[in-house]
Amino acid sequence: MAELHLVREHSLGLAGGRAMASQWVAQAQADYAMACTYSTGHDCDEIMFARSGVKGSLQVTATHFELRAQLGFLLGAFKQTIEAEIGKNLDRLLAPMSTGSTGPAASLPTP
């Protein structure tokens, strides 16, 4: 299995990170039929996600997001493309928060 690992720093604090993660979950569920489970913690939240061909987690802290995913055999061939697209989408999701403006949430790539 191919593995993805992405980290994005932010200055949103835990509450702001949770808000962004909630948007990510809603979009992942609606657009990509991801089954997501959100667990809150004192210093770190964790979202477990899965669908055919991919499973992983997104950790949310006061300072960063950390996404780890395992791609199935078929999607593994597209690892670099998927990883680059997820990175761009995380950056777009965080961009409005870093500038103080509001905008649409970034879409997730189709696996």
C-alpha positions as CSV (number, residue, x, y, z in Angstrom):
1,M,0.0,0.0,0.0
2,A,1.2,3.5,-0.8
3,E,1.2,5.9,2.1
4,L,0.6,9.7,2.1
5,H,1.8,12.0,4.8
6,L,1.1,15.8,4.8
7,V,1.6,18.4,7.5
8,R,0.3,21.9,7.3
9,E,1.1,24.5,10.0
10,H,-1.5,27.1,10.9
11,S,-2.1,29.8,13.5
12,L,-5.8,29.2,14.0
13,G,-5.6,27.7,17.5
14,L,-7.5,24.6,18.4
15,A,-10.9,26.1,18.0
16,G,-10.1,27.5,14.5
17,G,-8.5,24.2,13.5
18,R,-11.6,22.4,14.6
19,A,-13.8,24.7,12.5
20,M,-11.6,24.0,9.4
21,A,-11.6,20.3,10.1
22,S,-15.4,20.3,10.4
23,Q,-15.6,21.8,6.9
24,W,-13.2,19.2,5.6
25,V,-15.3,16.4,7.1
26,A,-18.6,17.7,5.7
27,Q,-17.1,18.0,2.2
28,A,-15.4,14.6,2.4
29,Q,-18.6,13.0,3.3
30,A,-20.8,14.9,0.8
31,D,-18.5,14.9,-2.2
32,Y,-16.5,11.7,-1.8
33,A,-18.6,9.4,0.2
34,M,-16.0,9.2,2.9
35,A,-17.0,7.6,6.2
36,C,-15.6,9.9,8.8
37,T,-15.4,9.6,12.6
38,Y,-14.4,12.8,14.5
39,S,-13.0,12.3,18.0
40,T,-12.2,15.4,20.1
41,G,-9.4,15.5,22.6
42,H,-7.9,18.0,25.0
43,D,-4.9,19.0,22.8
44,C,-5.6,17.1,19.6
45,D,-8.6,15.9,17.6
46,E,-8.5,13.0,15.3
47,I,-10.6,12.3,12.2
48,M,-10.6,8.8,10.9
49,F,-11.8,8.5,7.3
50,A,-12.3,5.7,4.8
51,R,-13.8,4.7,1.6
52,S,-13.0,2.1,-1.1
53,G,-9.3,2.3,-1.9
54,V,-8.3,4.8,0.9
55,K,-8.3,5.0,4.7
56,G,-6.5,7.4,7.0
57,S,-6.6,10.0,9.7
58,L,-6.4,13.8,10.0
59,Q,-5.0,15.1,13.3
60,V,-5.9,18.6,14.3
61,T,-3.9,20.6,16.9
62,A,-3.7,24.2,17.8
63,T,-0.7,24.6,15.4
64,H,-1.0,22.1,12.6
65,F,-3.0,19.5,10.6
66,E,-1.4,16.1,10.0
67,L,-2.9,13.8,7.4
68,R,-1.9,10.2,7.0
69,A,-3.5,7.9,4.5
70,Q,-3.0,4.5,2.9
71,L,-4.0,4.1,-0.7
72,G,-5.1,0.8,-2.0
73,F,-3.3,-1.0,-4.9
74,L,-5.1,0.8,-7.7
75,L,-4.9,4.3,-6.2
76,G,-1.2,3.7,-5.2
77,A,-0.2,4.3,-8.8
78,F,-1.5,7.9,-8.5
79,K,0.1,8.6,-5.1
80,Q,2.1,11.6,-6.2
81,T,-0.8,13.2,-8.0
82,I,-3.2,12.6,-5.1
83,E,-0.7,13.8,-2.5
84,A,0.0,17.0,-4.5
85,E,-3.8,17.7,-4.9
86,I,-4.5,17.1,-1.3
87,G,-1.7,19.5,-0.3
88,K,-3.0,22.2,-2.7
89,N,-6.5,21.8,-1.3
90,L,-5.4,22.0,2.3
91,D,-3.5,25.2,1.4
92,R,-6.6,26.6,-0.2
93,L,-8.7,25.7,2.8
94,L,-6.3,27.5,5.1
95,A,-5.7,30.5,2.9
96,P,-8.9,32.4,3.8
97,M,-8.2,31.9,7.5
98,S,-4.7,33.3,7.3
99,T,-5.8,36.4,5.5
100,G,-8.9,37.0,7.5
101,S,-11.2,36.8,4.5
102,T,-13.8,34.3,3.9
103,G,-14.2,32.0,0.9
104,P,-15.4,28.7,-0.2
105,A,-13.9,25.6,1.3
106,A,-11.5,23.7,-0.9
107,S,-12.6,20.5,-2.5
108,L,-11.0,17.2,-1.9
109,P,-9.4,15.3,-4.8
110,T,-11.3,12.4,-6.3
111,P,-9.4,9.2,-5.4
